[in-house]
Amino acid sequence: MSETAHEVGTALGTAVLGSILLGFHRTGLASQAPIGLPGDVLSAAEETLAAALAFAAELPGALGQALADAAVTSFTRALAWTGGLAALILTGVAIFAAIMLHGVSAQADLVKADHWSPAATHLGEKARPPSCRPVLLRAETRSRGTCERKATPSRPLLLY
């Protein structure tokens, strides 16, 4: 489920920010386009930076150079504004998450439900006594309360 949410979020974020970038680029290029540029060239150049540069290469002398300069400037400004907007959105989401998750502890939830640690389940070990918490030790054998485990060369020592 989390992978699907990640993929959907990535696709939506790319689509939304890409549309915003294109809107900024079109607006900037329309206001900075050189005088005397044919209308169909301007509308085609507003689609992408590559299209604008391709049309600029075909236009004569100063007109082509002015279109190229306007397109690059417009795209650079659009990219900066879109990046700033994305940073503001991300900051807002981080603040929202901090407010909503204030006081929530994943470890407290696991202790309340008395869940077995995923690492130990993966290793095929038996259930731990409820009073034991995982502790990572590098020594050969250590004990804590009623929990004792031995380290093997393939895994570190986890005490429960």
N, C-alpha and C positions, 0 to 999 in steps of 0.2 A: 504494500500500500504506500509506503513512504517513497519508494522509487517512482511510482506512478505520479504521486503528488509533486515530486521533484521535476519530472519530465514535463508535466502540465505547467508548472510554475515557470520553468525555463522557456517553454514555447510561448506562453502568454507574455512573459516579461520581454522576450525578444520582439514579439509582434507589437506590443504597446510602445516600447521604447524606440523601435524602428519607425513606427508611424510618427511619433513625436519628432524624431530626428529628421524625417522627410519633410514634415510640416515646417520646421525651423529652416531647413535648407531651401525649400521653395520660396518661403517668404523673404529670406535674405537675398537669394539670387534675383528675385523679381525687383527688389529695391536697389540692387547694386548693378544690375545688368547695364551694359553700355548702350548709349543712345544710338539708334540706327540699326539695332538688331532685329531681324525679321521675327514676327510673332510666333511662327511655327518652330523656329530654331530655339527660341526662349522656352516655349512649353516643353519641347523635347529635352532641352538641357536641364530643366528643373527635375527630371525624373531621377537621375543619378549623377554623381560626380564624373564617372567614366563617360557618360553620354555628353556631358557638358564639355569635357576635355576633347572628346572626339570631334564635336562640332567646332570647337575653338581651333583645332588643327586645320580644319577645312576652310575657315574664314580668312579673308585677306588681312595681312599685317597687323595693324594696331587694334582692329576690331576683334580679331581672334585672340590676341594677347589680353585684351581687356576682359573678354568673356572668361578666359582661363583664370585670370587673377580673381575675378568676381566669384567664380565657382569655387575655387580653392578657399577663399576667404569665407564665403557663405557656409561651406561644408565644415570648416574648422570651427567657426562660431556655433554652428548647429550642434556639432559634437560636444563642444564644451558645455552648452546649455543643457543638452540631454544628459550628459554625465553628472552635472550638478543636480538636475532634477532627480536622477536615479539615486544619488547620494542622500538627498532629502527624504525620498521615499524609504530608503533603507534605514535611515536614522529614525524615522517615524515608526517603522515596524519594530525596530529594536527597543524603542521606548515602550511601545504597546506590549511587547513580549515581557519586558522587565516588570511592567505594572501587573500584567495578568498572572505571571508566574511568581510573584513576590510571595515568599513563604512556602512555596511548594518544594518538597524534597523527594526525589526519586528513591533515595535510600530509605527514607522513613516509610514510604509506601511498601517497599520490599520487606522491611522488618515487620510491619504490621501484618502483611499477608503471609509472612514466614516463607518466602520463596527461596528456592535453592539457587545458588549463583549459576549463571549460564556457563561460566568457565568450568566449573566442577561437573556440571551435567554433561558438557562436551567430553570431559575426560572419563565419563562413565563411573564416577564415584557414587557412593551411597549418600543418602541424605545426612545432613549435619545436625548436630543437636541444636535446638532453637536458641540457646544462649550464646553460641559461638558466632564470631564475625570473621570474615576473611582477613588474613594478615600475610603479606608476602615477606618471606625470610630467605636469606641466601645460605644459611648454615645447613649442615647435613640433616640434622633432626632437632626440632625444638617442640616444646609443648606449651599450650596455653589452656589452662582450665582442664576440661575433660577432652579437649580436641588435640589429637596428635596425628601428624602425617610425616612421611619420609619423602625427601626430595629424590628425584631420579634425574639422570643426565639429560633426558629429553624435556623436562619441565621444571620450573622453579618450585620451591616449596610454598604451598598455600595452606595456611592453617585456618580451620573453621571451628 
